[in-house]
């Protein structure tokens, strides 16, 4: 496990920084996701990719494709792919991520306020060719609050202080 002592003072880039030495040919996953289809995590990946499901319109984080690669990452979009916080990064891109995370976090004025994914998809997008790995909306559930956790796992229903 990796501890992030500043998680409550910075954005998720600080978690990437805490795990920096472990970013090498690996998945990066958000912690608030419930994976209902374990097949979306496969043993072998060869190109950097992010899971996404096609959407006609969304007000959430999303991206489009240009020549097979992710572009136009933003909140709210049409005819796009919903961004899911599960990605795989190949060896070359892992090295770039480690360098770019460190540089942005330590040197940019607002570096500690970025979502980590903003760096390869927006700030340094010219350095990366990230593909979409399609999935279904039902493959992943984001747990945003205690109520959603209870809906998923009824054992939390009588949790103290949540009456």
Rosetta blueprint (number, residue, H / E / L):
1 X L
2 X L
3 X L
4 X L
5 X L
6 X L
7 X L
8 X L
9 X L
10 X L
11 X L
12 X L
13 X H
14 X H
15 X H
16 X H
17 X H
18 X H
19 X L
20 X H
21 X H
22 X H
23 X L
24 X L
25 X L
26 X E
27 X E
28 X E
29 X E
30 X L
31 X L
32 X L
33 X E
34 X E
35 X E
36 X L
37 X L
38 X H
39 X H
40 X H
41 X L
42 X L
43 X L
44 X L
45 X L
46 X L
47 X L
48 X L
49 X E
50 X E
51 X E
52 X E
53 X E
54 X E
55 X E
56 X E
57 X E
58 X E
59 X E
60 X E
61 X E
62 X E
63 X E
64 X E
65 X E
66 X E
67 X L
68 X L
69 X E
70 X E
71 X E
72 X E
73 X E
74 X E
75 X E
76 X E
77 X E
78 X E
79 X E
80 X E
81 X E
82 X E
83 X E
84 X E
85 X E
86 X E
87 X E
88 X E
89 X E
90 X L
91 X H
92 X H
93 X H
94 X H
95 X H
96 X H
97 X H
98 X H
99 X H
100 X H
101 X H
102 X H
103 X H
104 X H
105 X H
106 X H
107 X H
108 X L
109 X L
110 X L
111 X H
112 X H
113 X H
114 X L
115 X L
116 X H
117 X H
118 X H
119 X H
120 X H
121 X H
122 X H
123 X H
124 X L
125 X H
126 X H
127 X H
128 X L
129 X L
130 X L
131 X E
132 X E
133 X E
134 X E
135 X L
136 X L
137 X H
138 X H
139 X H
140 X E
141 X E
142 X E
143 X L
144 X L
145 X L
146 X H
147 X H
148 X H
149 X H
150 X H
151 X H
152 X H
153 X L
154 X H
155 X H
156 X H
157 X L
158 X L
159 X L
160 X L
161 X L
162 X L
163 X L
